Amino acid sequence: MDNVVRGGNWYFDTLNTWRVLDEVELPEVKHAEDAFTPGGHMIATKWQEEIEALEAKIKTKTADPQIQGLVGRLPGDYVTATWYENLLSFRTGENRGRVIVMKGLVTGSKQATVKGHKAAGRDYTFGNIVFYNDVVDGNSIHKFDVFAGPGSTLINGRNPYAGMATNLAIAGGIVL
């Protein structure tokens, strides 16, 4: 078995959460689909459309006011979140690194239930992701940038939307 996750760490800007990090749910990279049935046919298909909005969730064991203070920022005042992961091969013993860099906003915060003197920590939602780059050992697996457009999109090192960006002249002129 290769690429078995053996540890991870999350940063919000320069806030290192490794001592208080409890759980991480990384964004699901998924295409929205458009159902289509050709006229005069009896079989339908679904065509891939845009990539759905990305959202991550993390849970910390404490309610740190530095992280809590990130909630409520507005677009343009983005937070850079970075996920570091250690991947281990059970076959060869080799360690590999995975890094996901995201820019977005901390859009939600939920205090866990307190029972007696115990609390389970705090849940955070990291959404409005405008930049996402998933890199394994220096290779971009997925890279999306809302502001750079489809010409900057990478999927497994390839740009499937380069022709679209060229046809729409997205990379030229003064961008408004």
BELGI-V721843 format. One record per run of one state. SS is the DSSP state (A for helix, B for strand, O for the rest). FROM is the first residue (numbers start at 1). LEN is the number of residues. If there is no record, write none. Layout:
BEGIN
SS|FROM|LEN ; SS|FROM|LEN
END
This chain:
BEGIN
O|1|3 ; B|4|9 ; O|13|2 ; B|15|2 ; O|17|4 ; B|21|5 ; O|26|5 ; B|31|7 ; O|38|6 ; B|44|8 ; O|52|4 ; B|56|5 ; O|61|4 ; A|65|4 ; O|69|10 ; B|79|10 ; O|89|6 ; B|95|17 ; O|112|2 ; B|114|2 ; O|116|2 ; B|118|2 ; O|120|2 ; B|122|15 ; O|137|2 ; B|139|7 ; O|146|4 ; A|150|3 ; O|153|1 ; B|154|2 ; O|156|2 ; B|158|1 ; O|159|3 ; A|162|6 ; O|168|9
END
